[in-house]
Amino acid sequence: MEPSATSYLCLAVGIVLTGLGVWQRLGRGRSARAWSGAAGEGGVRLALFVLPGIGLLALALGLGPWADDVPAIGLLLLVLVLAGALLLFGWGMMRLPYPRWAVPGWARHTIALRFEKEGWLR
């Protein structure tokens, strides 16, 4: 299957959103850490789970046309879809309790205090 403009657009959106998620998770600088001071827990979930989840799903959609030609890309698509779906729907939208390890180390203490996660303060 020949890649279309939509495939390239999905790849671009996926790269941007996944890159944004990595940048925010690393927290290098004030603007990268801005999400940790969000008014509610929804802002934290958006930064940690929803945007990267959408990014991974967009990458999977964008890579779709190449999956027929390269079997390794098919396996990568499966991993991207599963990880993206877990991030987006599990922790992002269904508001399942997210584990301590899912939050960057530099933000754990702040989030634990703000959202009453006493178990994280050990």
VENZINOR-V565900 format. One record per residue. N is the residue number from 1. SS is DSSP state (h for helix, s for strand, l for the rest). PSI is psi in whole degrees, 0 to 359 (none if undefined). Layout:
n & ss & psi
N & SS & PSI
N & SS & PSI
//
This chain:
n & ss & psi
1 & l & 136
2 & l & 132
3 & l & 141
4 & l & 179
5 & h & 327
6 & h & 322
7 & h & 316
8 & h & 323
9 & h & 316
10 & h & 320
11 & h & 315
12 & h & 314
13 & h & 318
14 & h & 317
15 & h & 316
16 & h & 311
17 & h & 321
18 & h & 320
19 & h & 320
20 & h & 318
21 & h & 318
22 & h & 316
23 & h & 315
24 & h & 323
25 & h & 321
26 & h & 326
27 & l & 35
28 & l & 93
29 & l & 161
30 & l & 317
31 & l & 330
32 & l & 337
33 & l & 4
34 & h & 327
35 & h & 334
36 & h & 344
37 & h & 19
38 & l & 151
39 & l & 324
40 & l & 177
41 & h & 342
42 & h & 324
43 & h & 323
44 & h & 314
45 & h & 322
46 & h & 313
47 & h & 320
48 & h & 330
49 & h & 313
50 & h & 306
51 & h & 313
52 & h & 326
53 & h & 316
54 & h & 321
55 & h & 315
56 & h & 321
57 & h & 323
58 & h & 320
59 & h & 318
60 & h & 318
61 & h & 319
62 & h & 327
63 & h & 351
64 & h & 312
65 & h & 336
66 & h & 353
67 & l & 330
68 & l & 323
69 & l & 326
70 & l & 109
71 & h & 328
72 & h & 328
73 & h & 326
74 & h & 318
75 & h & 318
76 & h & 320
77 & h & 318
78 & h & 315
79 & h & 316
80 & h & 317
81 & h & 316
82 & h & 315
83 & h & 316
84 & h & 319
85 & h & 319
86 & h & 314
87 & h & 310
88 & h & 307
89 & h & 321
90 & h & 297
91 & h & 335
92 & h & 306
93 & h & 328
94 & l & 355
95 & l & 36
96 & l & 149
97 & l & 128
98 & l & 146
99 & l & 159
100 & h & 321
101 & h & 345
102 & h & 348
103 & l & 136
104 & l & 147
105 & h & 323
106 & h & 341
107 & h & 351
108 & h & 313
109 & h & 314
110 & h & 313
111 & h & 322
112 & h & 318
113 & h & 318
114 & h & 326
115 & l & 23
116 & l & 56
117 & l & 73
118 & h & 328
119 & h & 340
120 & h & 345
121 & h & 9
122 & l & none
//
